[in-house]
Amino acid sequence: MKRPFRFAAVIREADTAKSWADKARRLEDSGFDVLLVPDHLTGPRFAPVAAMTAAACATTRLRVGTLVFANDFRHPAVLAKETATVDVLSEGRVEVGLGTGWMAADYTAAGLPLDPPGVRVDRLAEGIAVLKGLWSDGPFGFEGEHYRITGLDQRPKPVQRPHPKLLLGGGGPRVLRLAAHEADVINLARLVRADGSGPDGADSGLDAFVKKIDIVRTAAGERYEAIELGTSVLQVGVRRSEAAWSAADSSGQDETPQVLLGSHDEIVEKLRRWRDEHDLSYYVLHNEPDLDAFTPIVEELAGR
């Protein structure tokens, strides 16, 4: 069965509370399903929990979430309580995106140790177990290498049961397999260098992207049909005439759905093809300046 398209946009900041609310309402009015906030300690970005709450208060339908909470920045017991509270205040409109944390600049500036990827993935797996346990009914206990919880019964519980949608994003095989077992939504991304300096240039192109889908499908088994599969749209370029068209550097991702270049109809057809042939139905606009170009695509495809 083909899933209907869902669309989200990453919004990082605004000059005022009114401007932030206006941005949220613009997404809602244009057919976007979710406003997502990143989680980095450096750079001009709002803190995610406060920004999600404000966006939810300014809207009635729009869901709010993160792309993604860095597991290393807050204890999962704290995150469980914060997200459950926002879920109550938003009347069940929270989607929790979670990742290991990766950007070296964040860790360096804050004096935090950047552990090897394997350690961070181990900690993420435990963090997911703690989140789901604390979102569930009754006291919860957990004994792991990184986290220990003793009979903790947090309230409020999330409105959404058994818990808010959990999105995991990543590009490495181990994270993709973890996502296949635990996530409701998976955002397929490029692999990040172990030193946290940015995307791995070797992990690009059509074959590498399709391989990620194969990893998820194999690891998920019977669970695959329950997973919403998606990716971030890194570049949008709508051609209105041949004379006006010039393609920018897109880092070898032109053949993937992360880069959308062409006429309106060509982009719509590309997204339909990726949904119909590869099950990708959830698309996240990564760069706010592309919002004007991407909105007509959303208006045509959202919910269809």
C-alpha positions in Angstrom: 0.0 0.0 0.0 1.3 3.4 -1.0 1.6 5.9 1.9 0.3 9.4 1.4 3.0 12.1 1.1 3.9 14.0 4.2 6.1 17.1 4.2 8.1 18.9 6.8 10.4 21.9 6.9 13.4 22.7 9.2 13.0 26.2 10.6 15.9 27.4 12.7 15.1 30.8 14.1 13.1 34.1 13.8 13.6 37.7 14.9 10.6 37.8 17.2 7.9 35.6 18.7 5.4 37.0 16.1 7.7 36.1 13.3 8.2 32.6 14.6 4.4 32.1 14.9 3.9 33.5 11.4 6.4 31.0 10.0 4.6 28.2 11.7 1.2 29.3 10.4 2.6 29.7 6.9 3.7 26.0 6.9 0.3 25.0 8.3 -1.6 27.0 5.6 0.6 25.6 2.8 0.0 22.0 3.6 3.2 21.1 5.4 2.6 18.5 8.1 5.5 19.2 10.5 7.7 22.0 11.6 11.1 20.6 12.6 13.8 22.3 14.7 17.5 21.3 14.7 19.5 20.7 17.9 23.0 22.3 17.9 24.7 24.3 20.5 26.5 26.5 18.0 25.1 28.8 15.3 21.9 30.9 15.1 19.3 28.3 16.0 16.5 28.3 18.6 16.5 25.7 21.4 14.2 23.0 20.2 11.8 22.4 23.1 10.9 26.1 23.5 10.6 26.6 19.8 8.4 23.5 19.3 6.1 24.6 22.1 5.7 28.1 20.6 5.0 26.7 17.1 2.4 24.4 18.5 0.7 27.2 20.4 0.5 29.3 17.2 -1.1 26.5 15.1 -3.9 24.0 15.3 -3.0 21.2 12.9 0.7 21.5 12.4 2.9 18.9 14.1 6.1 19.9 15.7 9.4 18.0 16.1 13.1 17.9 15.9 15.7 16.9 13.2 17.1 15.8 15.5 17.6 15.9 19.3 21.2 15.0 20.0 21.1 12.2 22.5 24.4 13.3 24.0 23.1 16.7 25.0 20.4 15.6 27.6 19.7 12.6 29.7 16.8 10.6 28.2 14.8 10.9 31.4 14.9 14.6 31.0 14.0 14.4 27.3 11.1 11.9 28.0 9.5 14.4 30.5 10.0 17.4 28.2 8.6 15.8 25.1 5.7 14.2 27.0 4.8 17.7 28.4 4.9 19.3 24.9 2.8 16.4 23.6 0.2 17.3 26.2 0.3 21.0 25.6 0.1 20.5 21.8 -2.8 18.0 22.2 -0.7 15.1 20.7 1.2 16.9 17.9 4.8 16.0 18.8 7.2 13.9 16.7 10.5 13.2 18.4 13.5 13.0 16.1 16.6 11.5 17.8 20.2 11.0 16.8 23.6 10.4 18.5 24.9 13.9 18.2 27.7 14.4 15.7 28.9 17.9 15.0 32.4 18.3 16.4 32.0 22.1 16.8 29.2 21.6 19.3 31.2 19.3 21.5 34.4 21.3 21.3 32.7 24.7 22.1 30.8 23.2 25.0 33.8 21.2 26.4 32.0 17.9 25.8 33.9 14.7 24.8 33.1 13.4 21.3 33.1 9.7 21.8 33.8 7.3 18.9 30.7 6.6 16.7 30.2 3.1 18.1 30.0 4.4 21.7 27.5 7.1 20.6 25.3 4.5 18.8 25.4 2.3 21.9 24.3 5.2 24.0 21.6 6.1 21.5 20.1 2.6 21.6 19.9 2.7 25.4 18.4 6.2 25.2 15.6 4.9 23.0 14.9 2.2 25.5 14.7 4.7 28.3 12.4 7.1 26.4 10.0 4.3 25.4 10.0 2.9 28.9 9.3 6.3 30.6 6.6 7.2 28.0 4.8 3.9 29.0 2.5 3.4 31.9 3.8 2.7 35.4 7.2 2.7 37.0 10.2 1.9 34.7 13.6 0.5 35.5 16.7 0.1 33.3 20.2 -1.1 33.8 22.6 -0.3 31.0 26.2 0.7 30.4 25.3 4.4 30.0 21.9 4.8 31.8 20.4 3.5 35.0 16.7 4.1 35.9 15.2 2.9 39.2 11.4 2.7 39.4 10.8 6.1 37.8 7.2 6.9 36.9 7.1 10.2 35.2 4.1 12.3 34.6 2.6 13.6 32.4 2.5 10.7 30.0 2.3 11.6 26.3 -1.2 12.0 24.8 -0.1 9.8 21.8 -0.1 6.1 22.7 1.9 4.1 23.0 4.2 7.1 22.4 4.9 10.0 20.0 6.3 9.1 16.6 10.0 8.4 16.9 12.1 9.5 14.0 15.7 8.3 13.7 18.0 9.8 11.1 21.3 8.4 9.8 23.3 7.0 7.0 25.5 4.4 8.6 24.5 0.7 8.5 24.4 0.3 12.3 22.2 3.3 12.8 19.9 2.3 9.9 19.5 -1.2 11.4 18.7 0.3 14.8 16.2 2.6 13.2 14.6 -0.4 11.4 14.0 -2.0 14.7 12.9 1.0 16.7 11.7 4.0 14.6 8.3 4.9 13.3 9.9 7.3 10.8 13.4 7.0 9.2 15.2 9.9 7.6 17.8 8.6 5.2 20.9 10.8 5.4 24.5 10.8 4.2 27.1 9.2 6.5 28.9 11.6 8.7 32.7 11.5 9.2 33.8 9.9 12.4 35.5 13.1 13.5 32.3 15.1 13.2 33.5 17.5 10.6 30.7 16.9 8.1 29.2 14.5 5.6 31.4 11.8 4.2 32.0 12.6 0.6 32.4 9.0 -0.3 28.8 8.3 0.7 27.0 9.9 -2.2 25.2 9.0 -5.3 22.2 6.9 -6.3 23.7 3.5 -5.5 24.7 4.5 -1.9 21.2 6.0 -1.3 19.3 2.9 -2.5 21.6 0.7 -0.5 20.3 2.4 2.7 16.8 1.5 1.8 17.8 -2.1 1.3 19.5 -2.1 4.7 16.3 -0.9 6.4 14.1 -3.3 4.5 16.3 -6.3 5.4 16.7 -5.3 9.0 13.1 -4.5 9.6 11.6 -7.7 8.2 7.9 -7.9 8.9 8.1 -4.5 10.6 9.0 -2.7 7.3 5.4 -2.0 6.4 4.9 0.0 9.6 7.9 2.3 8.9 7.5 5.7 7.3 10.5 6.2 5.1 11.8 9.6 4.1 14.8 11.9 3.5 15.8 15.5 3.6 15.6 17.7 0.5 18.8 19.6 0.4 18.3 21.5 -2.8 15.3 22.7 -4.8 15.5 24.3 -8.2 12.3 24.8 -10.2 12.9 25.5 -13.9 10.4 27.9 -15.4 12.2 28.2 -18.7 15.3 26.7 -20.4 16.9 30.1 -20.6 16.5 30.7 -16.9 17.8 27.3 -15.8 21.2 26.6 -14.4 22.0 23.8 -12.0 24.1 24.4 -8.9 26.6 22.0 -7.4 24.5 19.3 -5.7 27.3 17.1 -4.3 26.5 14.1 -6.5 23.0 13.6 -5.2 21.1 14.8 -8.3 19.7 11.3 -9.0 18.4 10.9 -5.4 15.3 12.6 -4.0 17.6 14.8 -1.9 18.1 17.1 -4.9 15.1 18.3 -6.8 16.0 20.1 -10.0 13.6 20.6 -13.0 10.2 21.9 -13.9 7.4 21.7 -11.4 5.9 18.6 -13.1 9.3 16.9 -13.3 9.9 17.3 -9.6 6.4 16.1 -8.8 7.0 13.0 -11.0 10.3 12.4 -9.4 8.8 12.4 -5.9 5.9 10.1 -7.1 8.4 7.7 -8.6 10.5 7.5 -5.4 7.4 6.9 -3.3 5.9 4.3 -5.7 9.2 2.4 -6.4 11.2 2.9 -3.2 8.5 3.7 -0.5 9.8 7.2 0.3 6.8 9.3 1.3 8.1 11.8 3.9 10.2 14.7 2.7 11.9 17.3 4.9 12.9 20.7 3.3 16.3 21.3 4.8 16.9 25.0 3.8 14.3 27.6 4.6 15.3 29.8 1.6 13.9 27.1 -0.7 10.5 27.4 0.9 9.0 29.5 -1.9 10.2 27.0 -4.6 9.1 23.9 -2.6 5.6 25.1 -1.4 3.8 24.6 -4.7 5.1 21.0 -4.7 3.7 20.5 -1.2 0.4 22.0 -2.1 0.0 19.5 -5.0 1.2 16.3 -3.2 0.5 16.6 0.5 -1.8 13.9 1.7 -2.1 12.2 -1.7 
